[in-house]
Amino acid sequence: MPNPAVRPNMRLLSFLLLQMALASGAIAQTSFYRTYHLPQAGYITSAVLTPDSHVVMCGSTGNLGLLMCTDLAGNLLWTRTTDAGMVGTRGFMDVDLLPNGDIIAVGGSAQPYSVWYMARFTPNGEGIWYKLGQADPYPDHLLNVDVDTSGQILVSGYREISFQLAQYARPFVHRYDANATLLDGTGFGMNEEFLGGGYAIGTSDNGALAGVPGTLDGDEGGLVRLDDQLNVVWALENLGSVRDMVQRTDGSVIVNFRNVTNSSTVAFDDTTVLWSKEIRHHRDGPACTPSSWLRVRTVACLCGAWRMEAITGWQAWRRMAACNGCGRCRIRSRR
């Protein structure tokens, strides 16, 4: 279980830094808003809160990996850029902290290299080491990193596989020590659609939890539980596309899913669902499972009337509000 005093869970998924002031039982309020000028066009992909109340963010600027550090008021303390010993990088995708405060960042390169890389920095952003993956026989990409309390580094990503002009992705999880020595690893083929690679990692007392985004439609992803040896214990499939996850201090896990037409936030203890919250992407949707929909469209009228259709191979669902006959209805298609 991660030590909350070492690595509180905090992710920023845009180029803006949004420091949220949270009060127990209250709605989050934005306490400030910041934008930052980078050497080249760039973005922030992830962030972590340090023990000394600084925010370390990772991302990309141009073809370089980017690290930034701010205080809790958003004031910029330092920035670092690195090409990880090569050119054409896609930047850092995720960042975490070792127990001593050192920074671990992971990312992947652009074509023609298509290899992953992992780097370690001091708390002030000075480089210590970097490690490159191998592009042969297939290119690998690292998307997430999680450091456990012992200092071991868990990374997840996917391997591109080409077969008969088709491209697939095989998720994998690797474990390294603090000096980038490979300890063990595994790959699992729960989903092998292209872009379906392992997406999120959470450490726990009994192993790791890996999320799989699934297909572009987002309806075939799921979760994989791994033991201490990274063997697959169980897999929950067809839950929707896993976007991010966080483990709470009581050991339960909160996971964000995206289906074809809605998003869900689910908390569970191992395989027992504790609670869930669904956010629909449309107005007053149907009772059928959104992840099973093949097509959804909305027929809307400027007078406020609307009809929504959800059509699958098993059923069709429709709803129509009364229209005043204005004759100005229009159709908007949605997936």
N, C-alpha and C positions, 0 to 999 in steps of 0.2 A: 504494500500500500504506500503511495507516495506520502512523504512527510509534508504536511501543509505549511510548516514553517520554512521549508526549503524551497518548495516550488508550488505556490498557489496557482490554480488553474485560471489562466487569462489569455484569451485569444482575440486578436484583432485581425479582421479579414478584409480590410480595404486599405486604400492609400491614406486614409484619414486616421488620426489618433483620437479616439473617443473615450475619455475617462469618465466612467459612470459612477455617480454618487448613489450608493445603494443604502436604503434604510429598511430595517426589518418590517415586512408587511406593507411597504410602500412601493409605488411605481418608480422605476429608475428614472432619474433626471440627469440630463447632460450638464456637467459642471463646466466644461469648456470645449472649444473646437479649435483644432490646429491643422494647418497644412504646412508642408515642408518642401522647399526647393531642392531638387536633386540634380546631380551633374548631368544626367540624361533622364529621359522618360522612365518612370519606374513605378513600383507598387510595393505595398507591405502585405505579406502573406500570413504572418503569425507573430506572436509576441509572448513574453513571459515576464512575470513580476519577480524581481530579485529580492533577497532577504533585506537589503538596505533600502527598499521601497523605490527602486528605479525600474523603468520599463525598458527591456531589451527587445527590439523588433528586428525581424529579418525580412528580406525581400530581394528586389532586383532593381538595378538602375542601368539602363542600356544592356550591355552584355556582361555585366559584373554582378557578383553577389554583393548584397548590401546588408550591413548591420547598423542599427541606430540605437541610441540610448537616450532616454529622457527622464526627467523627474516626474512626480505624480501630477504636476501642474502643466506638463507638456513641454517644458523648456528643454531644448536640445542640449545634451551634454557632450556627445561625441558621435561621429559616424566613421564607418570603416567600409571600404570596398575591396573586393578580392576577385581575381579570376581563377582561383583555386589551381594555379599552375597551368592553366590552359585557356583557350579562347572559346568564344561561342557559348558561354554558360547561360542557363535559364534563371540563374539566381537561386537564392535559398528558399526552400519551401516550408521549413519548420525549424523551430529553435527550442532548446531546453537547457537546464542548468545541471552541472555536476554538483555533488554535495559540497565541494569546496568553493563553489561559485563560478567556476569556469563555464564557458558557453560552448554548447555543441549545436552546430547548424548543419543541416543536410539539404541537398538539392540535386539537380540533374542538369545535364548539358544539352544544348541544341545540336541539330545535325551539323556536320557529319559524325560527330564523336559519339553522342548518345550513351554516355556513361554517367553514373551517379558519382557524387562526391560528398564527403563528410569532413568537417573542419572543427578544430577546437581552438578557442580563444581564451585569453585571460579575462577577468571581469572588466578590464579597461579596453577590451577589444583588440589586444595584441595577439597575433597569430602564434600558435604553438605547434600544430601539425595539421596536415590535411591528407585525406586518403581518397584515392580514385578507384572506381569500380572498373570492370572489364567490359568492353563492348562485344567481345566474341564469346560464344557464338551468337548471342542475342543481346541487344542493349537493355540495360536496367535503369530504372528511375526510382529515386527515393522521394517519398512524399511526407513522411511523418517520423518524428523521433520522440522517444520517451526515456528518461533516465530514472532508474529505480533508486531506492535509498542506499543500495550497496555500491552505486556508481557504475553499474553495468548499463550499457546503452542498447535499447531496443529500437530498431528502425523498420519501417514497413514501406513497401513500394510495389512495383510490378515489373515484369519482364515482357518485353515485346517479342512476340513469336509470329513469324510469317509462315504461312502454309498454303500452297496452291493459290497464290495471289490474295489470300485473306490475312488479316492481321488480328491477333489475339493478345490478351494480356493475362499473365499468370501471377497472381498475388504472391508475395513472399514476406517473411519476417526474419530478420537476422539479429543476432545479439553479439555485441562487441564489449571488450573491456575499455577502460578509460584511455588506453593507448592505441585504440583502433585495431586490436588483435581480435580476429573472428573467433568466437567461442562456439556458436552453433547457429543453425538456421533451418528454416523449412519453407516449402512452397505448398500451396493448396489450390486445387482447381475447382473451388465451389462455383466460380464464375470465370469464364475465359473469353468473354466478349472484349473487344478492344476498348480501352479506357475503363475497364472494370477492375483495375488493380487495387491492392490493399490500400486503404485510405486513412485509417485512423487506428491508433494504438493506445491502450491504457494498461498500465501495469497493475498487478494485484498480488496478494499474498500467495495465490495458487497459480500464478502464471501470467498470461497476457490475454488481452481481448483485442481482436482485429476486426475492423469493419471493411466491408466490400461495397463500393458504390453501385455495382450492377451495370446494366446497359444504359444507353443514353435516355431511354424512356424512364429509367429510374425505378423499375418495378421488379427487379430480380436480385437486388442486393441483399445483404444480411450480415450476420455476426458470426465470428468463429472464436471459440474459447480454446486457448492453448495452455498446456500445463508447463511446469518448470523446465521441461526438456523441449518445449515448443512442439509437442505432439498435439494433434487436433483432438480435443475432448468431445466437443459437440459443435454443430453448426446449425444456425437458424437461418433458413433461406426464405426468399421472396417476401422480405419485410419492407422493402423499399431501399432507396439509395442512402447509405450512411454518409453523412456530411462531416460530423464531428462528434466527439464523445469526451466526457470528463468523469473522473472517478471522485466521489465524495469521501470525506474522512471516515464515514461509517462503512466504507467498502462497497456501497451501492454505486451504480453507474448511470449516468444520464446520457442518452444518445439522441441525436437529431437525425431524423429520416426525412427523405423527400420521395413521395410517390409521384405518379403522373400528374395529379391535380391537387395535391395537398402536401402539407408538411406536418410532421409529428415530433413531439418531444416526449421520450419515454424514459422512465426511471425504473430500474429493475435490480434485484439482488440475485446474482447468478442468472437463473432462467425464470425467476418469478417476477412478474410485472408488479411494481408497487403503485405506479400511477402513470397516466398518459394524458397528453394535451394535444389536440389536433387543431391545426390552423388550415382552414379550407381556402383554396385560391379562387373561390367563386361564391356566389350568394346562395345560401340555403341549399346546399348540395344534397344528393340522394343518399339513401341508406345503404346502398350496395358498396362493396369495398372499392375505394378509388383505384387501388393498384391493379385491379382487374379490368379497368375500362380500356377499351380500344380507341374510342373516339368520344369526345365531349364537345358540344357546341352550344352556344347561347344565341337565341333569337331574341333580340331586344328591340323595343319600340321607344321612340323619343318621348312618348307620353309616360314612360315608366313601366309599362308592361314588359314582361320577359318570359321566355320559355327556355328551359335547359334540357338537353337530351344527353343521356349517357347510354351508349350502345356497346354491347359486348356480344360474344358468340352465344351467351346464355340468356340475356335479358335486354330489354329496352326500357328506359325510364324517362318519363316526360313530366314537366310541370309547366303550366301556363297561367299567368295572371291575367285578369280581365283587361282587355284593351278597349279604349274608347272609340276605336274605329278611325283613328287619324290617318291611317294608311301610310305611315312613314317608318314602318318596321325595317330593321336591317339585321343581317346575320353576321355574327362574329364567331369564327372558329377558334377552338381552344384544344390544346392537347393536355 
